[in-house]
Amino acid sequence: MKSIPKINKITVEDLMDVIARGLNDFKQKPSHILLLAIIYPIIGLLAARMAAGYDIIPLIFPIVSGFALLGPIAALGLYELSRRREKDMSLAWRHVFNICHSPAIGSISALGILLTVIFLVWLVTALMLFKTIFGTAEITSIGAFISQVLTTSAGWNLILIGCGVGFVFAVVVLSISVISFPMLLDKDISAALAVQTSVKVVMTNPVPIAVWGTIVAGSMLVGSIPFFVGLCVVMPVLGHSTWHLYRKVVAE
């Protein structure tokens, strides 16, 4: 039975190095097209649903913030490109789909399902919180909803409690997935061992990983303005950087 590998201690300065390496990978193989193909269909579906009614509005922020929860899944192809570049292998786009033939595809799928379930639980929790605070009041327009949230005590309660609950979800996902998917691509191991290693990475490097989580959240927020255009660069760079973070914290 395989055991948790040795975990290296890193510093905040090391995070700057992994981001620089991730940026270099992105420059070598610009992958924003991949993210366009993932992000904009979702945005299109949201826009179409809003055109049919405003009941989806309370879920827009939870869905957008939930991108960070599903980010490790969306970045699988990016991890593979960084892995191949590290080994001086071909970076042709077709190799992005090599993950489907990975020996650990079962573990990757299991962990992906777990993150998807967490994302769905987050959406249900956010909707229940909104209904608990605002009841069944009908939303008549986007402007009215924004005014209701930003100018009333109930709205500020929603913001504060919602951000607090969202923070808990984010910490859980960060802890179990900060290096899990890159490790599964790199080694034929179980999802449980990958998660245990990820949690150990967090426990061994609490401050750097907390800073990393802040960088990810802040970058996603900035990349979402305006119209999510920036995410097409932010997410690939973060994805490539995550591979290098894995290589830095998990000993051979």
Residue pairs with C-beta under 8 A, 6 or more apart in sequence:
2 189
2 190
2 193
4 193
4 196
4 197
4 200
5 197
5 250
5 251
5 252
6 250
6 251
7 197
7 200
7 201
7 204
7 205
7 249
7 250
7 251
8 204
8 248
8 249
8 250
8 251
9 204
9 205
10 205
10 208
10 248
10 249
11 208
12 207
12 208
12 211
14 208
14 248
15 208
15 211
15 212
15 215
15 245
17 244
17 248
18 241
18 242
18 244
18 245
18 248
19 215
19 237
19 241
21 240
21 241
21 244
22 82
22 237
22 238
22 239
22 240
22 241
22 242
22 243
22 244
23 237
23 240
23 241
25 78
25 81
25 82
25 85
25 240
25 243
25 244
26 233
26 236
26 237
26 240
28 85
28 91
29 81
29 85
29 91
30 236
31 77
31 78
31 81
31 236
31 239
32 232
32 233
32 236
34 77
34 78
34 96
34 236
35 74
35 231
35 232
35 235
35 236
36 232
38 74
39 67
39 228
39 231
39 232
39 235
40 228
42 63
43 227
43 228
46 56
46 60
46 63
49 56
50 56
50 57
50 142
54 139
54 140
54 141
54 142
54 145
55 139
57 139
57 142
57 145
58 126
58 127
58 130
58 139
58 145
59 123
59 126
59 127
61 126
61 162
62 122
62 123
62 126
62 127
62 162
62 166
63 123
64 224
64 228
65 166
65 220
66 119
66 122
66 123
67 74
67 220
67 231
67 235
68 170
68 173
68 216
68 217
68 220
69 115
69 118
69 119
69 122
69 169
69 170
69 173
70 115
70 116
70 119
71 216
71 220
71 235
71 238
71 239
72 115
72 173
72 177
72 180
72 181
72 242
73 112
73 115
73 116
73 181
74 235
74 239
75 181
75 235
75 236
75 238
75 239
75 242
76 99
76 108
76 181
76 185
77 96
77 97
77 99
78 236
78 239
78 240
78 242
78 243
79 181
79 182
79 185
79 239
79 240
79 242
79 243
80 95
80 96
80 98
80 99
80 185
81 91
81 95
81 96
81 240
82 239
82 240
82 243
82 244
83 182
83 185
83 186
83 243
84 90
84 91
84 95
85 91
86 243
86 247
89 95
99 105
99 108
99 185
102 108
102 184
102 185
103 188
104 184
104 185
104 187
104 188
104 189
107 184
107 189
107 190
107 191
107 194
108 181
108 184
108 185
108 191
110 191
111 176
111 177
111 180
111 181
111 184
111 191
111 194
111 195
114 176
114 191
115 173
115 177
118 169
118 172
118 173
121 169
122 166
122 169
125 165
125 169
126 162
126 165
126 166
129 158
129 161
129 162
129 165
130 158
130 162
133 154
133 157
133 158
133 161
134 148
134 154
134 158
137 148
139 145
148 154
148 155
149 155
149 158
149 159
150 156
170 213
170 217
171 213
174 202
174 209
174 212
174 213
174 216
175 198
175 199
175 202
176 195
176 198
176 199
177 195
177 198
178 198
178 201
178 202
178 209
178 212
178 242
178 245
179 194
179 197
179 198
179 201
179 242
179 245
179 246
179 249
179 250
180 191
180 194
180 195
180 197
180 198
181 194
181 242
182 242
182 243
182 245
182 246
182 247
183 189
183 194
183 197
183 198
183 246
183 250
184 191
184 194
186 246
197 250
201 209
201 249
201 250
202 209
204 249
205 249
212 245
216 238
219 234
219 237
219 238
220 231
220 234
220 235
220 238
222 230
222 234
223 229
223 230
223 231
223 232
223 233
223 234
223 235
224 230
224 231
